[in-house]
């Protein structure tokens, strides 16, 4: 798992982080992980599956069109890559 080092954090920010972590019953490191996760993956973010679903509804994909695409889909299992010569 990647690691991240943050240097030159002002003392008041560091103290605030420790207080926030204590309120949540976590270490400062765990609190930073939570803060970063909340910033980059907010609960209201658009997810790919939902975006595709919305797009299908927006363009008016019918059940018949969906069935045509499903019947044309290649269902052959993918072969794993081989690095042998």
PDB file of N, CA, C and O in Angstrom:
ATOM      1  N   UNK A   1       0.856  -1.169   0.000  1.00  0.00           N
ATOM      2  CA  UNK A   1       0.000   0.000   0.000  1.00  0.00           C
ATOM      3  C   UNK A   1       0.905   1.235   0.000  1.00  0.00           C
ATOM      4  O   UNK A   1       1.896   1.268   0.729  1.00  0.00           O
ATOM      5  N   UNK A   2       0.582   2.240  -0.798  1.00  0.00           N
ATOM      6  CA  UNK A   2       1.410   3.448  -0.854  1.00  0.00           C
ATOM      7  C   UNK A   2       1.427   4.196   0.480  1.00  0.00           C
ATOM      8  O   UNK A   2       0.495   4.100   1.279  1.00  0.00           O
ATOM      9  N   UNK A   3       2.493   4.930   0.693  1.00  0.00           N
ATOM     10  CA  UNK A   3       2.624   5.774   1.879  1.00  0.00           C
ATOM     11  C   UNK A   3       2.777   7.220   1.425  1.00  0.00           C
ATOM     12  O   UNK A   3       3.220   7.494   0.310  1.00  0.00           O
ATOM     13  N   UNK A   4       2.406   8.133   2.305  1.00  0.00           N
ATOM     14  CA  UNK A   4       2.464   9.550   1.991  1.00  0.00           C
ATOM     15  C   UNK A   4       3.069  10.268   3.191  1.00  0.00           C
ATOM     16  O   UNK A   4       2.647  10.045   4.326  1.00  0.00           O
ATOM     17  N   UNK A   5       4.049  11.123   2.947  1.00  0.00           N
ATOM     18  CA  UNK A   5       4.650  11.934   3.999  1.00  0.00           C
ATOM     19  C   UNK A   5       4.287  13.384   3.731  1.00  0.00           C
ATOM     20  O   UNK A   5       4.456  13.885   2.620  1.00  0.00           O
ATOM     21  N   UNK A   6       3.790  14.045   4.754  1.00  0.00           N
ATOM     22  CA  UNK A   6       3.429  15.454   4.625  1.00  0.00           C
ATOM     23  C   UNK A   6       4.336  16.240   5.566  1.00  0.00           C
ATOM     24  O   UNK A   6       4.338  16.019   6.777  1.00  0.00           O
ATOM     25  N   UNK A   7       5.098  17.150   4.994  1.00  0.00           N
ATOM     26  CA  UNK A   7       6.044  17.939   5.782  1.00  0.00           C
ATOM     27  C   UNK A   7       5.514  19.356   5.984  1.00  0.00           C
ATOM     28  O   UNK A   7       4.629  19.826   5.269  1.00  0.00           O
ATOM     29  N   UNK A   8       6.090  20.014   6.987  1.00  0.00           N
ATOM     30  CA  UNK A   8       5.841  21.439   7.255  1.00  0.00           C
ATOM     31  C   UNK A   8       4.378  21.761   7.553  1.00  0.00           C
ATOM     32  O   UNK A   8       3.846  22.765   7.079  1.00  0.00           O
ATOM     33  N   UNK A   9       3.740  20.910   8.333  1.00  0.00           N
ATOM     34  CA  UNK A   9       2.370  21.198   8.764  1.00  0.00           C
ATOM     35  C   UNK A   9       2.452  22.209   9.908  1.00  0.00           C
ATOM     36  O   UNK A   9       3.175  21.981  10.878  1.00  0.00           O
ATOM     37  N   UNK A  10       1.735  23.302   9.811  1.00  0.00           N
ATOM     38  CA  UNK A  10       1.763  24.279  10.912  1.00  0.00           C
ATOM     39  C   UNK A  10       1.298  23.638  12.228  1.00  0.00           C
ATOM     40  O   UNK A  10       0.446  22.750  12.236  1.00  0.00           O
ATOM     41  N   UNK A  11       1.875  24.109  13.328  1.00  0.00           N
ATOM     42  CA  UNK A  11       1.564  23.539  14.646  1.00  0.00           C
ATOM     43  C   UNK A  11       0.073  23.557  14.947  1.00  0.00           C
ATOM     44  O   UNK A  11      -0.461  22.587  15.487  1.00  0.00           O
ATOM     45  N   UNK A  12      -0.612  24.659  14.601  1.00  0.00           N
ATOM     46  CA  UNK A  12      -2.043  24.745  14.930  1.00  0.00           C
ATOM     47  C   UNK A  12      -2.864  23.731  14.121  1.00  0.00           C
ATOM     48  O   UNK A  12      -3.878  23.227  14.605  1.00  0.00           O
ATOM     49  N   UNK A  13      -2.433  23.435  12.904  1.00  0.00           N
ATOM     50  CA  UNK A  13      -3.112  22.418  12.093  1.00  0.00           C
ATOM     51  C   UNK A  13      -2.882  21.036  12.710  1.00  0.00           C
ATOM     52  O   UNK A  13      -3.807  20.230  12.803  1.00  0.00           O
ATOM     53  N   UNK A  14      -1.668  20.776  13.122  1.00  0.00           N
ATOM     54  CA  UNK A  14      -1.335  19.481  13.724  1.00  0.00           C
ATOM     55  C   UNK A  14      -2.122  19.273  15.019  1.00  0.00           C
ATOM     56  O   UNK A  14      -2.657  18.190  15.259  1.00  0.00           O
ATOM     57  N   UNK A  15      -2.190  20.321  15.855  1.00  0.00           N
ATOM     58  CA  UNK A  15      -2.968  20.213  17.098  1.00  0.00           C
ATOM     59  C   UNK A  15      -4.445  19.978  16.790  1.00  0.00           C
ATOM     60  O   UNK A  15      -5.089  19.141  17.421  1.00  0.00           O
ATOM     61  N   UNK A  16      -4.976  20.714  15.822  1.00  0.00           N
ATOM     62  CA  UNK A  16      -6.379  20.533  15.450  1.00  0.00           C
ATOM     63  C   UNK A  16      -6.662  19.134  14.939  1.00  0.00           C
ATOM     64  O   UNK A  16      -7.707  18.553  15.235  1.00  0.00           O
ATOM     65  N   UNK A  17      -5.728  18.597  14.171  1.00  0.00           N
ATOM     66  CA  UNK A  17      -5.872  17.231  13.655  1.00  0.00           C
ATOM     67  C   UNK A  17      -5.900  16.221  14.802  1.00  0.00           C
ATOM     68  O   UNK A  17      -6.707  15.291  14.798  1.00  0.00           O
ATOM     69  N   UNK A  18      -5.017  16.409  15.780  1.00  0.00           N
ATOM     70  CA  UNK A  18      -4.979  15.498  16.934  1.00  0.00           C
ATOM     71  C   UNK A  18      -6.288  15.580  17.727  1.00  0.00           C
ATOM     72  O   UNK A  18      -6.801  14.559  18.185  1.00  0.00           O
ATOM     73  N   UNK A  19      -6.821  16.778  17.888  1.00  0.00           N
ATOM     74  CA  UNK A  19      -8.086  16.951  18.616  1.00  0.00           C
ATOM     75  C   UNK A  19      -9.224  16.285  17.851  1.00  0.00           C
ATOM     76  O   UNK A  19     -10.042  15.577  18.438  1.00  0.00           O
ATOM     77  N   UNK A  20      -9.274  16.509  16.558  1.00  0.00           N
ATOM     78  CA  UNK A  20     -10.309  15.892  15.728  1.00  0.00           C
ATOM     79  C   UNK A  20     -10.224  14.370  15.788  1.00  0.00           C
ATOM     80  O   UNK A  20     -11.243  13.689  15.904  1.00  0.00           O
ATOM     81  N   UNK A  21      -9.017  13.847  15.709  1.00  0.00           N
ATOM     82  CA  UNK A  21      -8.819  12.396  15.786  1.00  0.00           C
ATOM     83  C   UNK A  21      -9.291  11.859  17.133  1.00  0.00           C
ATOM     84  O   UNK A  21      -9.946  10.819  17.190  1.00  0.00           O
ATOM     85  N   UNK A  22      -8.963  12.559  18.210  1.00  0.00           N
ATOM     86  CA  UNK A  22      -9.379  12.115  19.542  1.00  0.00           C
ATOM     87  C   UNK A  22     -10.899  12.105  19.667  1.00  0.00           C
ATOM     88  O   UNK A  22     -11.467  11.199  20.278  1.00  0.00           O
ATOM     89  N   UNK A  23     -11.558  13.105  19.093  1.00  0.00           N
ATOM     90  CA  UNK A  23     -13.035  13.139  19.128  1.00  0.00           C
ATOM     91  C   UNK A  23     -13.642  11.923  18.444  1.00  0.00           C
ATOM     92  O   UNK A  23     -14.688  11.422  18.856  1.00  0.00           O
ATOM     93  N   UNK A  24     -12.972  11.455  17.393  1.00  0.00           N
ATOM     94  CA  UNK A  24     -13.481  10.308  16.645  1.00  0.00           C
ATOM     95  C   UNK A  24     -12.904   8.989  17.131  1.00  0.00           C
ATOM     96  O   UNK A  24     -13.215   7.938  16.572  1.00  0.00           O
ATOM     97  N   UNK A  25     -12.067   9.026  18.165  1.00  0.00           N
ATOM     98  CA  UNK A  25     -11.490   7.800  18.719  1.00  0.00           C
ATOM     99  C   UNK A  25     -10.504   7.138  17.776  1.00  0.00           C
ATOM    100  O   UNK A  25     -10.402   5.912  17.738  1.00  0.00           O
ATOM    101  N   UNK A  26      -9.773   7.950  17.012  1.00  0.00           N
ATOM    102  CA  UNK A  26      -8.813   7.419  16.044  1.00  0.00           C
ATOM    103  C   UNK A  26      -7.450   8.040  16.283  1.00  0.00           C
ATOM    104  O   UNK A  26      -7.312   9.043  16.983  1.00  0.00           O
ATOM    105  N   UNK A  27      -6.461   7.425  15.688  1.00  0.00           N
ATOM    106  CA  UNK A  27      -5.131   8.033  15.681  1.00  0.00           C
ATOM    107  C   UNK A  27      -5.133   9.174  14.675  1.00  0.00           C
ATOM    108  O   UNK A  27      -6.025   9.266  13.832  1.00  0.00           O
ATOM    109  N   UNK A  28      -4.136  10.038  14.766  1.00  0.00           N
ATOM    110  CA  UNK A  28      -4.023  11.134  13.805  1.00  0.00           C
ATOM    111  C   UNK A  28      -3.860  10.573  12.399  1.00  0.00           C
ATOM    112  O   UNK A  28      -4.424  11.115  11.448  1.00  0.00           O
ATOM    113  N   UNK A  29      -3.105   9.508  12.259  1.00  0.00           N
ATOM    114  CA  UNK A  29      -2.906   8.892  10.941  1.00  0.00           C
ATOM    115  C   UNK A  29      -4.223   8.370  10.373  1.00  0.00           C
ATOM    116  O   UNK A  29      -4.516   8.576   9.195  1.00  0.00           O
ATOM    117  N   UNK A  30      -5.019   7.696  11.205  1.00  0.00           N
ATOM    118  CA  UNK A  30      -6.310   7.185  10.752  1.00  0.00           C
ATOM    119  C   UNK A  30      -7.252   8.334  10.396  1.00  0.00           C
ATOM    120  O   UNK A  30      -8.034   8.236   9.451  1.00  0.00           O
ATOM    121  N   UNK A  31      -7.170   9.419  11.159  1.00  0.00           N
ATOM    122  CA  UNK A  31      -8.012  10.584  10.866  1.00  0.00           C
ATOM    123  C   UNK A  31      -7.655  11.198   9.515  1.00  0.00           C
ATOM    124  O   UNK A  31      -8.537  11.585   8.750  1.00  0.00           O
ATOM    125  N   UNK A  32      -6.360  11.286   9.229  1.00  0.00           N
ATOM    126  CA  UNK A  32      -5.922  11.814   7.937  1.00  0.00           C
ATOM    127  C   UNK A  32      -6.428  10.926   6.807  1.00  0.00           C
ATOM    128  O   UNK A  32      -6.878  11.433   5.780  1.00  0.00           O
ATOM    129  N   UNK A  33      -6.360   9.596   6.983  1.00  0.00           N
ATOM    130  CA  UNK A  33      -6.876   8.689   5.949  1.00  0.00           C
ATOM    131  C   UNK A  33      -8.357   8.941   5.709  1.00  0.00           C
ATOM    132  O   UNK A  33      -8.799   8.981   4.560  1.00  0.00           O
ATOM    133  N   UNK A  34      -9.127   9.110   6.773  1.00  0.00           N
ATOM    134  CA  UNK A  34     -10.564   9.382   6.637  1.00  0.00           C
ATOM    135  C   UNK A  34     -10.825  10.703   5.930  1.00  0.00           C
ATOM    136  O   UNK A  34     -11.694  10.787   5.062  1.00  0.00           O
ATOM    137  N   UNK A  35     -10.073  11.731   6.299  1.00  0.00           N
ATOM    138  CA  UNK A  35     -10.252  13.047   5.676  1.00  0.00           C
ATOM    139  C   UNK A  35      -9.933  12.992   4.183  1.00  0.00           C
ATOM    140  O   UNK A  35     -10.661  13.557   3.366  1.00  0.00           O
ATOM    141  N   UNK A  36      -8.853  12.316   3.837  1.00  0.00           N
ATOM    142  CA  UNK A  36      -8.485  12.200   2.420  1.00  0.00           C
ATOM    143  C   UNK A  36      -9.543  11.407   1.662  1.00  0.00           C
ATOM    144  O   UNK A  36      -9.946  11.802   0.568  1.00  0.00           O
ATOM    145  N   UNK A  37      -9.995  10.295   2.230  1.00  0.00           N
ATOM    146  CA  UNK A  37     -11.012   9.477   1.568  1.00  0.00           C
ATOM    147  C   UNK A  37     -12.293  10.275   1.346  1.00  0.00           C
ATOM    148  O   UNK A  37     -12.900  10.193   0.278  1.00  0.00           O
ATOM    149  N   UNK A  38     -12.701  11.041   2.343  1.00  0.00           N
ATOM    150  CA  UNK A  38     -13.921  11.851   2.209  1.00  0.00           C
ATOM    151  C   UNK A  38     -13.756  12.922   1.140  1.00  0.00           C
ATOM    152  O   UNK A  38     -14.717  13.273   0.456  1.00  0.00           O
ATOM    153  N   UNK A  39     -12.534  13.443   0.995  1.00  0.00           N
ATOM    154  CA  UNK A  39     -12.300  14.492   0.001  1.00  0.00           C
ATOM    155  C   UNK A  39     -12.291  13.947  -1.417  1.00  0.00           C
ATOM    156  O   UNK A  39     -12.812  14.589  -2.329  1.00  0.00           O
ATOM    157  N   UNK A  40     -11.709  12.774  -1.615  1.00  0.00           N
ATOM    158  CA  UNK A  40     -11.580  12.256  -2.981  1.00  0.00           C
ATOM    159  C   UNK A  40     -12.696  11.295  -3.368  1.00  0.00           C
ATOM    160  O   UNK A  40     -12.875  11.013  -4.552  1.00  0.00           O
ATOM    161  N   UNK A  41     -13.445  10.789  -2.401  1.00  0.00           N
ATOM    162  CA  UNK A  41     -14.534   9.860  -2.705  1.00  0.00           C
ATOM    163  C   UNK A  41     -15.787  10.245  -1.915  1.00  0.00           C
ATOM    164  O   UNK A  41     -16.249   9.468  -1.079  1.00  0.00           O
ATOM    165  N   UNK A  42     -16.341  11.431  -2.168  1.00  0.00           N
ATOM    166  CA  UNK A  42     -17.532  11.838  -1.415  1.00  0.00           C
ATOM    167  C   UNK A  42     -18.704  10.909  -1.716  1.00  0.00           C
ATOM    168  O   UNK A  42     -18.800  10.372  -2.820  1.00  0.00           O
ATOM    169  N   UNK A  43     -19.594  10.715  -0.749  1.00  0.00           N
ATOM    170  CA  UNK A  43     -20.714   9.789  -0.945  1.00  0.00           C
ATOM    171  C   UNK A  43     -21.634  10.181  -2.097  1.00  0.00           C
ATOM    172  O   UNK A  43     -22.302   9.318  -2.666  1.00  0.00           O
ATOM    173  N   UNK A  44     -21.682  11.464  -2.452  1.00  0.00           N
ATOM    174  CA  UNK A  44     -22.579  11.909  -3.518  1.00  0.00           C
ATOM    175  C   UNK A  44     -21.906  11.947  -4.883  1.00  0.00           C
ATOM    176  O   UNK A  44     -22.445  12.530  -5.824  1.00  0.00           O
ATOM    177  N   UNK A  45     -20.714  11.321  -5.000  1.00  0.00           N
ATOM    178  CA  UNK A  45     -20.023  11.342  -6.288  1.00  0.00           C
ATOM    179  C   UNK A  45     -20.767  10.478  -7.305  1.00  0.00           C
ATOM    180  O   UNK A  45     -21.477   9.541  -6.941  1.00  0.00           O
ATOM    181  N   UNK A  46     -20.594  10.807  -8.572  1.00  0.00           N
ATOM    182  CA  UNK A  46     -21.204  10.025  -9.642  1.00  0.00           C
ATOM    183  C   UNK A  46     -20.397   8.750  -9.831  1.00  0.00           C
ATOM    184  O   UNK A  46     -19.179   8.801  -9.999  1.00  0.00           O
ATOM    185  N   UNK A  47     -21.055   7.635  -9.807  1.00  0.00           N
ATOM    186  CA  UNK A  47     -20.383   6.351 -10.006  1.00  0.00           C
ATOM    187  C   UNK A  47     -20.617   5.900 -11.444  1.00  0.00           C
ATOM    188  O   UNK A  47     -21.658   6.195 -12.030  1.00  0.00           O
ATOM    189  N   UNK A  48     -19.659   5.193 -12.004  1.00  0.00           N
ATOM    190  CA  UNK A  48     -19.692   4.812 -13.415  1.00  0.00           C
ATOM    191  C   UNK A  48     -20.966   4.037 -13.764  1.00  0.00           C
ATOM    192  O   UNK A  48     -21.611   4.334 -14.769  1.00  0.00           O
ATOM    193  N   UNK A  49     -21.327   3.064 -12.959  1.00  0.00           N
ATOM    194  CA  UNK A  49     -22.526   2.284 -13.244  1.00  0.00           C
ATOM    195  C   UNK A  49     -23.774   3.151 -13.281  1.00  0.00           C
ATOM    196  O   UNK A  49     -24.629   2.996 -14.153  1.00  0.00           O
ATOM    197  N   UNK A  50     -23.865   4.064 -12.324  1.00  0.00           N
ATOM    198  CA  UNK A  50     -25.020   4.959 -12.287  1.00  0.00           C
ATOM    199  C   UNK A  50     -25.024   5.890 -13.488  1.00  0.00           C
ATOM    200  O   UNK A  50     -26.080   6.169 -14.056  1.00  0.00           O
ATOM    201  N   UNK A  51     -23.841   6.375 -13.880  1.00  0.00           N
ATOM    202  CA  UNK A  51     -23.743   7.266 -15.040  1.00  0.00           C
ATOM    203  C   UNK A  51     -24.195   6.552 -16.309  1.00  0.00           C
ATOM    204  O   UNK A  51     -24.905   7.132 -17.130  1.00  0.00           O
ATOM    205  N   UNK A  52     -23.786   5.295 -16.470  1.00  0.00           N
ATOM    206  CA  UNK A  52     -24.195   4.525 -17.649  1.00  0.00           C
ATOM    207  C   UNK A  52     -25.696   4.258 -17.628  1.00  0.00           C
ATOM    208  O   UNK A  52     -26.360   4.341 -18.661  1.00  0.00           O
ATOM    209  N   UNK A  53     -26.225   3.940 -16.461  1.00  0.00           N
ATOM    210  CA  UNK A  53     -27.661   3.711 -16.310  1.00  0.00           C
ATOM    211  C   UNK A  53     -28.433   4.976 -16.700  1.00  0.00           C
ATOM    212  O   UNK A  53     -29.393   4.923 -17.468  1.00  0.00           O
ATOM    213  N   UNK A  54     -27.991   6.113 -16.155  1.00  0.00           N
ATOM    214  CA  UNK A  54     -28.651   7.385 -16.466  1.00  0.00           C
ATOM    215  C   UNK A  54     -28.573   7.705 -17.956  1.00  0.00           C
ATOM    216  O   UNK A  54     -29.544   8.187 -18.540  1.00  0.00           O
ATOM    217  N   UNK A  55     -27.428   7.440 -18.568  1.00  0.00           N
ATOM    218  CA  UNK A  55     -27.257   7.705 -19.993  1.00  0.00           C
ATOM    219  C   UNK A  55     -28.218   6.843 -20.815  1.00  0.00           C
ATOM    220  O   UNK A  55     -28.852   7.328 -21.752  1.00  0.00           O
ATOM    221  N   UNK A  56     -28.318   5.559 -20.452  1.00  0.00           N
ATOM    222  CA  UNK A  56     -29.248   4.671 -21.154  1.00  0.00           C
ATOM    223  C   UNK A  56     -30.674   5.158 -21.061  1.00  0.00           C
ATOM    224  O   UNK A  56     -31.414   5.113 -22.043  1.00  0.00           O
ATOM    225  N   UNK A  57     -31.070   5.626 -19.883  1.00  0.00           N
ATOM    226  CA  UNK A  57     -32.435   6.147 -19.692  1.00  0.00           C
ATOM    227  C   UNK A  57     -32.626   7.456 -20.469  1.00  0.00           C
ATOM    228  O   UNK A  57     -33.696   7.710 -21.023  1.00  0.00           O
ATOM    229  N   UNK A  58     -31.572   8.279 -20.500  1.00  0.00           N
ATOM    230  CA  UNK A  58     -31.659   9.576 -21.177  1.00  0.00           C
ATOM    231  C   UNK A  58     -31.829   9.418 -22.680  1.00  0.00           C
ATOM    232  O   UNK A  58     -32.597  10.157 -23.297  1.00  0.00           O
ATOM    233  N   UNK A  59     -31.124   8.469 -23.274  1.00  0.00           N
ATOM    234  CA  UNK A  59     -31.225   8.294 -24.724  1.00  0.00           C
ATOM    235  C   UNK A  59     -32.416   7.432 -25.109  1.00  0.00           C
ATOM    236  O   UNK A  59     -32.714   7.267 -26.291  1.00  0.00           O
ATOM    237  N   UNK A  60     -33.088   6.888 -24.117  1.00  0.00           N
ATOM    238  CA  UNK A  60     -34.307   6.147 -24.388  1.00  0.00           C
ATOM    239  C   UNK A  60     -34.071   4.748 -24.940  1.00  0.00           C
ATOM    240  O   UNK A  60     -34.795   4.305 -25.832  1.00  0.00           O
ATOM    241  N   UNK A  61     -33.070   4.051 -24.422  1.00  0.00           N
ATOM    242  CA  UNK A  61     -32.790   2.683 -24.847  1.00  0.00           C
ATOM    243  C   UNK A  61     -33.997   1.805 -24.521  1.00  0.00           C
ATOM    244  O   UNK A  61     -34.436   1.730 -23.373  1.00  0.00           O
ATOM    245  N   UNK A  62     -34.519   1.150 -25.542  1.00  0.00           N
ATOM    246  CA  UNK A  62     -35.688   0.300 -25.335  1.00  0.00           C
ATOM    247  C   UNK A  62     -35.257  -1.099 -24.944  1.00  0.00           C
ATOM    248  O   UNK A  62     -34.094  -1.467 -25.112  1.00  0.00           O
ATOM    249  N   UNK A  63     -36.176  -1.867 -24.433  1.00  0.00           N
ATOM    250  CA  UNK A  63     -35.893  -3.259 -24.075  1.00  0.00           C
ATOM    251  C   UNK A  63     -35.458  -4.045 -25.311  1.00  0.00           C
ATOM    252  O   UNK A  63     -34.577  -4.901 -25.228  1.00  0.00           O
ATOM    253  N   UNK A  64     -36.074  -3.754 -26.451  1.00  0.00           N
ATOM    254  CA  UNK A  64     -35.723  -4.435 -27.703  1.00  0.00           C
ATOM    255  C   UNK A  64     -34.285  -4.117 -28.113  1.00  0.00           C
ATOM    256  O   UNK A  64     -33.540  -5.011 -28.516  1.00  0.00           O
ATOM    257  N   UNK A  65     -33.900  -2.858 -28.011  1.00  0.00           N
ATOM    258  CA  UNK A  65     -32.524  -2.472 -28.351  1.00  0.00           C
ATOM    259  C   UNK A  65     -31.525  -3.122 -27.391  1.00  0.00           C
ATOM    260  O   UNK A  65     -30.445  -3.557 -27.790  1.00  0.00           O
ATOM    261  N   UNK A  66     -31.911  -3.173 -26.138  1.00  0.00           N
ATOM    262  CA  UNK A  66     -31.050  -3.824 -25.150  1.00  0.00           C
ATOM    263  C   UNK A  66     -30.881  -5.303 -25.483  1.00  0.00           C
ATOM    264  O   UNK A  66     -29.775  -5.837 -25.404  1.00  0.00           O
ATOM    265  N   UNK A  67     -31.965  -5.958 -25.851  1.00  0.00           N
ATOM    266  CA  UNK A  67     -31.914  -7.381 -26.202  1.00  0.00           C
ATOM    267  C   UNK A  67     -31.023  -7.610 -27.416  1.00  0.00           C
ATOM    268  O   UNK A  67     -30.288  -8.596 -27.462  1.00  0.00           O
ATOM    269  N   UNK A  68     -31.077  -6.723 -28.393  1.00  0.00           N
ATOM    270  CA  UNK A  68     -30.222  -6.842 -29.583  1.00  0.00           C
ATOM    271  C   UNK A  68     -28.756  -6.741 -29.181  1.00  0.00           C
ATOM    272  O   UNK A  68     -27.933  -7.540 -29.628  1.00  0.00           O
ATOM    273  N   UNK A  69     -28.427  -5.771 -28.345  1.00  0.00           N
ATOM    274  CA  UNK A  69     -27.032  -5.620 -27.905  1.00  0.00           C
ATOM    275  C   UNK A  69     -26.582  -6.821 -27.090  1.00  0.00           C
ATOM    276  O   UNK A  69     -25.449  -7.280 -27.237  1.00  0.00           O
ATOM    277  N   UNK A  70     -27.451  -7.333 -26.237  1.00  0.00           N
ATOM    278  CA  UNK A  70     -27.117  -8.510 -25.424  1.00  0.00           C
ATOM    279  C   UNK A  70     -26.867  -9.734 -26.300  1.00  0.00           C
ATOM    280  O   UNK A  70     -25.954 -10.513 -26.026  1.00  0.00           O
ATOM    281  N   UNK A  71     -27.668  -9.910 -27.351  1.00  0.00           N
ATOM    282  CA  UNK A  71     -27.503 -11.081 -28.214  1.00  0.00           C
ATOM    283  C   UNK A  71     -26.219 -10.994 -29.037  1.00  0.00           C
ATOM    284  O   UNK A  71     -25.666 -12.023 -29.426  1.00  0.00           O
ATOM    285  N   UNK A  72     -25.744  -9.791 -29.303  1.00  0.00           N
ATOM    286  CA  UNK A  72     -24.520  -9.611 -30.088  1.00  0.00           C
ATOM    287  C   UNK A  72     -23.268  -9.665 -29.221  1.00  0.00           C
ATOM    288  O   UNK A  72     -22.157  -9.694 -29.751  1.00  0.00           O
ATOM    289  N   UNK A  73     -23.422  -9.678 -27.926  1.00  0.00           N
ATOM    290  CA  UNK A  73     -22.290  -9.646 -27.000  1.00  0.00           C
ATOM    291  C   UNK A  73     -21.498 -10.948 -27.044  1.00  0.00           C
ATOM    292  O   UNK A  73     -22.075 -12.035 -27.015  1.00  0.00           O
ATOM    293  N   UNK A  74     -20.189 -10.834 -27.114  1.00  0.00           N
ATOM    294  CA  UNK A  74     -19.300 -12.002 -27.106  1.00  0.00           C
ATOM    295  C   UNK A  74     -19.189 -12.514 -25.675  1.00  0.00           C
ATOM    296  O   UNK A  74     -18.718 -11.800 -24.790  1.00  0.00           O
ATOM    297  N   UNK A  75     -19.619 -13.736 -25.454  1.00  0.00           N
ATOM    298  CA  UNK A  75     -19.603 -14.309 -24.113  1.00  0.00           C
ATOM    299  C   UNK A  75     -18.441 -15.276 -23.888  1.00  0.00           C
ATOM    300  O   UNK A  75     -18.398 -15.989 -22.886  1.00  0.00           O
ATOM    301  N   UNK A  76     -17.505 -15.290 -24.828  1.00  0.00           N
ATOM    302  CA  UNK A  76     -16.337 -16.151 -24.691  1.00  0.00           C
ATOM    303  C   UNK A  76     -15.484 -15.646 -23.529  1.00  0.00           C
ATOM    304  O   UNK A  76     -15.130 -14.468 -23.490  1.00  0.00           O
ATOM    305  N   UNK A  77     -15.153 -16.524 -22.584  1.00  0.00           N
ATOM    306  CA  UNK A  77     -14.324 -16.076 -21.468  1.00  0.00           C
ATOM    307  C   UNK A  77     -12.967 -15.578 -21.966  1.00  0.00           C
ATOM    308  O   UNK A  77     -12.387 -16.154 -22.886  1.00  0.00           O
ATOM    309  N   UNK A  78     -12.481 -14.534 -21.371  1.00  0.00           N
ATOM    310  CA  UNK A  78     -11.181 -13.985 -21.748  1.00  0.00           C
ATOM    311  C   UNK A  78     -10.079 -14.943 -21.319  1.00  0.00           C
ATOM    312  O   UNK A  78     -10.154 -15.566 -20.259  1.00  0.00           O
ATOM    313  N   UNK A  79      -9.072 -15.049 -22.145  1.00  0.00           N
ATOM    314  CA  UNK A  79      -7.902 -15.864 -21.809  1.00  0.00           C
ATOM    315  C   UNK A  79      -6.930 -15.013 -21.016  1.00  0.00           C
ATOM    316  O   UNK A  79      -6.674 -13.866 -21.380  1.00  0.00           O
ATOM    317  N   UNK A  80      -6.386 -15.556 -19.936  1.00  0.00           N
ATOM    318  CA  UNK A  80      -5.409 -14.773 -19.173  1.00  0.00           C
ATOM    319  C   UNK A  80      -4.154 -14.527 -19.998  1.00  0.00           C
ATOM    320  O   UNK A  80      -3.797 -15.322 -20.868  1.00  0.00           O
ATOM    321  N   UNK A  81      -3.497 -13.421 -19.711  1.00  0.00           N
ATOM    322  CA  UNK A  81      -2.267 -13.098 -20.429  1.00  0.00           C
ATOM    323  C   UNK A  81      -1.190 -14.125 -20.086  1.00  0.00           C
ATOM    324  O   UNK A  81      -1.130 -14.641 -18.970  1.00  0.00           O
ATOM    325  N   UNK A  82      -0.361 -14.398 -21.053  1.00  0.00           N
ATOM    326  CA  UNK A  82       0.769 -15.301 -20.838  1.00  0.00           C
ATOM    327  C   UNK A  82       2.042 -14.559 -21.202  1.00  0.00           C
ATOM    328  O   UNK A  82       2.123 -13.926 -22.254  1.00  0.00           O
ATOM    329  N   UNK A  83       3.023 -14.641 -20.336  1.00  0.00           N
ATOM    330  CA  UNK A  83       4.285 -13.986 -20.602  1.00  0.00           C
ATOM    331  C   UNK A  83       5.337 -15.007 -21.030  1.00  0.00           C
ATOM    332  O   UNK A  83       6.516 -14.676 -21.162  1.00  0.00           O
ATOM    333  N   UNK A  84       4.908 -16.235 -21.243  1.00  0.00           N
ATOM    334  CA  UNK A  84       5.800 -17.278 -21.748  1.00  0.00           C
ATOM    335  C   UNK A  84       5.938 -17.091 -23.264  1.00  0.00           C
ATOM    336  O   UNK A  84       5.005 -16.664 -23.944  1.00  0.00           O
ATOM    337  N   UNK A  85       7.115 -17.421 -23.764  1.00  0.00           N
ATOM    338  CA  UNK A  85       7.317 -17.269 -25.201  1.00  0.00           C
ATOM    339  C   UNK A  85       6.997 -18.527 -25.939  1.00  0.00           C
ATOM    340  O   UNK A  85       7.114 -18.571 -27.164  1.00  0.00           O
TER     341      UNK A  85
END
